[in-house]
């Protein structure tokens, strides 16, 4: 076997690999945007598909910090005033997954419904 044959074989294998897996690597996760406005989550009810990893982008439109917290999702993240964060959840089984703002738990409440 010649070295050029070996190099050509490696190039062909790389082309096959990248042609098969590049779409998977570039595929974006579904993204759900949530705002915090006057210590409320907007929207406060989110529906997502079961068995799917989802990216939550949470924009805190208030000047004060808030904490996204969910015992059921095993997530907690402080979002400083006028900043945003990304939180990945899932894949999840069907059900209801409540979340709340720990700094304003009476108003900052929501639920993720997985169908």
Wavefront OBJ file of the C-alpha trace (Angstrom):
o trace
v 0.000 0.000 0.000
v 1.328 3.403 -0.961
v 1.288 6.395 1.364
v -0.850 8.321 -1.122
v -3.429 5.511 -1.014
v -3.445 5.710 2.785
v -3.857 9.522 2.705
v -6.684 9.232 0.173
v -8.381 6.631 2.379
v -8.142 8.929 5.423
v -9.573 11.816 3.425
v -12.490 9.665 2.245
v -13.200 8.447 5.795
v -13.162 12.059 7.075
v -15.511 13.187 4.310
v -17.941 10.390 5.106
v -17.760 11.092 8.853
v -18.370 14.835 8.504
v -21.111 14.429 5.909
v -22.974 12.071 8.238
v -22.479 13.859 11.558
v -22.251 17.575 10.695
v -26.065 17.988 10.537
v -26.333 16.428 13.988
v -23.601 18.654 15.388
v -25.150 21.786 13.905
v -28.741 20.963 14.890
v -29.990 23.475 17.417
v -31.912 22.567 20.501
v -35.461 23.940 20.650
v -35.280 27.314 22.398
v -37.922 28.763 24.694
v -37.644 32.418 25.699
v -38.966 33.550 29.075
v -39.017 37.121 30.390
v -39.060 38.251 33.987
v -41.182 41.409 34.132
v -42.226 43.049 37.419
v -41.276 39.823 39.241
v -43.474 37.619 37.008
v -42.374 34.948 34.516
v -43.805 35.685 31.059
v -45.049 33.306 29.804
v -45.712 31.431 33.005
v -46.850 28.242 31.242
v -44.605 26.533 28.708
v -45.383 23.388 26.738
v -42.504 21.311 25.387
v -42.279 17.891 23.739
v -41.352 14.834 25.786
v -37.924 13.267 25.391
v -36.408 16.451 23.949
v -33.558 18.566 25.289
v -34.626 22.221 25.395
v -32.747 25.478 25.898
v -34.468 28.047 28.107
v -33.299 31.623 27.577
v -34.460 33.686 30.528
v -34.302 37.486 30.198
v -34.587 39.411 33.448
v -36.167 42.700 32.354
v -36.253 43.944 35.960
v -33.428 45.938 37.518
v -33.232 43.556 40.495
v -31.912 39.988 40.434
v -34.142 36.916 40.436
v -33.407 33.246 40.838
v -34.942 30.634 38.537
v -35.494 27.585 40.704
v -37.162 24.229 40.216
v -36.843 21.249 42.513
v -38.453 18.982 39.909
v -36.013 20.088 37.194
v -33.076 20.145 39.611
v -32.130 23.643 38.426
v -31.381 26.933 40.101
v -29.747 29.945 38.547
v -29.490 33.581 39.595
v -30.281 36.048 36.829
v -28.946 39.507 37.522
v -31.083 42.525 36.688
v -31.301 43.339 32.971
v -29.291 40.203 32.066
v -30.141 36.843 30.526
v -29.078 33.248 31.091
v -29.384 29.958 29.241
v -30.533 26.839 31.053
v -30.768 23.430 29.428
v -33.467 21.011 30.553
v -34.460 17.563 29.449
v -35.026 15.258 27.914
v -38.035 14.970 30.225
v -40.867 12.514 30.678
v -44.452 13.718 30.308
v -45.645 15.688 33.309
v -45.711 19.066 35.044
v -42.527 20.728 36.244
v -43.137 23.855 38.351
v -40.545 26.607 38.679
v -40.412 29.804 40.718
v -38.337 32.864 41.491
v -36.820 32.376 44.890
v -36.501 36.121 45.522
v -40.205 36.746 44.710
v -41.924 33.356 45.162
v -45.434 34.806 45.527
v -45.427 36.340 42.039
v -42.630 34.672 40.061
v -44.174 31.262 39.402
v -44.547 29.096 36.347
v -44.820 25.565 35.035
v -43.327 23.567 32.210
v -45.783 21.048 30.794
v -44.198 18.172 28.933
v -46.425 16.318 26.435
l 1 2 3 4 5 6 7 8 9 10 11 12 13 14 15 16 17 18 19 20 21 22 23 24 25 26 27 28 29 30 31 32 33 34 35 36 37 38 39 40 41 42 43 44 45 46 47 48 49 50 51 52 53 54 55 56 57 58 59 60 61 62 63 64 65 66 67 68 69 70 71 72 73 74 75 76 77 78 79 80 81 82 83 84 85 86 87 88 89 90 91 92 93 94 95 96 97 98 99 100 101 102 103 104 105 106 107 108 109 110 111 112 113 114 115
